[in-house]
């Protein structure tokens, strides 16, 4: 049950210099509860001028933040993690309110998202370099790592907390200042996080949050400002490609976490019960609105009927409803546009001859709900096999050989997550090596871990977030030539 005081306690201004302020033109925009369609709050709508003020604040404190002792930076990050834990109910409540996922999943995101701050608090004190003798005998080679500088983070709506902390954690640990441009559907969680960082003692100006409805203009203006040094983006491949092109002008460091089209392969020697549970987790979690979501379920034809029947029964047991209601395991989609996009993909596949095992339509109730759906026999070439579905729709395709399964898995421009189920150890190592993806789950349907590098290959992105690799994205390498 939402604490009535929660929404009034969340800052709804643009967060700059440690305080919330109105937009320079006084503009505000609505944040909508996707479970009802009702307006939850209005938020200040940052203009290019406001974003430029945020960058000026970041630039002003960048030198002092860069030389703040790593231990102090670590303690602020750790304190922020502790406050998130203390306020876990508020964060979970807010995530469910503005994004819609079931409350238990929101709690999962709070734990996962918060953990990036603890993880990078621990990494902040381990930024190293090296000193070696030049092989020629001509002096010594000193290699150091320095913060990249003022960073812009652009985040999506599907994990309103975690997609922010995955960037803020390593940026602050490395000594970078950061401006976050949250998704317009879900700015409240990031604004509450800004308040948490202020409470944790983060110096003013180090973190800004600029909600805006004018993302292309605001992001474009910051990226062409020569004072910005890096952009870290999580979102669709289409927007990511635009930002990569824009980043050329100022030769920005870029981290790109883009779309996926994850294959989920079930071999004939798999534990079918485990594979069904894994498929439900990989497909239905977050309403299917995850970049790591299983987009294409590839099943050996010898077990296809058995697997499909079991998966269908499991999907039929899913309870759809508002994320705050007891027993609900599938919430709404984020907005009407997303629901309609999912509807269109399914309708086209069905019109082309796909078989609907269950679901197949929007739910007739307020909010933006879509039925959990299972399709099979989708004709090759259907958009639903190539595009990121981003909804609770499982699509099964059959295969006859391991080679065919791997070819199908790799037959996409994307390469973010991939999953497969087998009990054969040789096959496991063979297939894991052959799959073109940044992350591979072997006999598991959930793989994200703050201690592991998260990232994709091909059109799924550039760079890694999380793990000991994540902080490198925010550090420049400097070589210092010493005479002795
Ligand atoms: P999106 O690309 O539409 O938007 C992402 C962010 O970019 C938002 O903050 C948005 O306001 C901003 N934006 C949109 N157009 C812009 C432009 N022209 N210039 C600058 N900024 C712009 O994506 P979305 O719908 O919010 O999120 C879903 C997508 O994110 C999916 O494709 C999903 O796979 C991807 N995603 C990837 C990861 C990952 O780590 N690889 C994680 C989560 C989501």
Boltz pocket constraint, residues with backbone or C-beta under 6 A from the ligand:
constraints:
  - pocket:
      binder: B
      contacts: [[A, 154], [A, 155], [A, 156], [A, 157], [A, 158], [A, 163], [A, 181], [A, 182], [A, 183], [A, 184], [A, 212], [A, 215], [A, 216], [A, 217], [A, 219], [A, 220], [A, 234], [A, 235], [A, 236], [A, 237], [A, 239], [A, 240], [A, 242], [A, 256], [A, 257], [A, 258], [A, 259], [A, 260], [A, 290], [A, 291], [A, 292], [A, 388], [A, 416], [A, 456], [A, 460], [A, 461]]
      max_distance: 6.0
